[in-house]
Amino acid sequence: MPASIQSERRRQNFLMTFEAHTVAWLCSRMPCWVTSNHLTALGIAGAGLVFIALLLGRGERWWLLAGIVGLAIHWFGDSLDGRLAYYRGKPRKWYGFVLDVMADWISLCLMSAGFAVYFARYKFVPIIFMAAYGAGMLIAATRYKITGHYRIDSGKFGPTEMRLVIAMILLLEIFIPQSAIIFGSLATLMMLASDVIEFRRLLRIADRRDRAEKNEQRQRSTAKKSFVLFS
């Protein structure tokens, strides 16, 4: 099969095995007329549903159940778009990479805006969460540039686990009002801590690559001088 960023991904999240089997099962049963672009659009639509649910949830908390449905739709579209193309042997490596990153950013903005509207008095929490999650996306893209490996997980915690946490927060909010701001704040702090850890780890990787490249340049320079000397 053609090279694909999907084949260069390094997954290590808790639900990795179950998710991989589920995605493979779904890809094998996907109708021929469904394309990766359709699924990308569906994922963004799921994020839009989360936004609408949070907007309506200010008046009636049962609307938050629609947000959980939106998260499921977002997982479906976001998890299958690139992998469907890879399954069919028609990946568009860089086109898909750019589209995936932008779709993730749009979805993040929609969901964060929804939480900012829902928690009007504490809108700084979802804004900080958006910044922290966005920083994680930048770290993943930078790591891919340096190492050639695209890893979207923070340790054992990935986007799928994050969706499950948000779904549980929404469900709990229905029965215990204002609980979402507490657990959302904790999730934001965890995301910030993860960013710091991953950033320091990436700096060490970048430093090792710099050292390796300098050593390689030094060896080439020495070999060139030796060749000129003995010519």
Secondary structure, DSSP 8 states (H G I E B T S, - for coil): ----HHHHB----TTHHHHHHHHHHHHHT--TT--HHHHHHHHHHHHHHHHHHHHHHTT-GGGHHHHHHHHHHHHHHHHHHHHHHHHTT---HHHHHHHHHHHHHHHHHHHHHHHHHHTGGGTHHHHHHHHHHHHHHHHHHHHHHHHS-B---BTTB-HHHHHHHHHHHHHHHHHSTTHHHHHHHHHHHHHHHHHHHHHHHHHHHHHHHHHHHHHHHHHHHHHHHHHHHH-
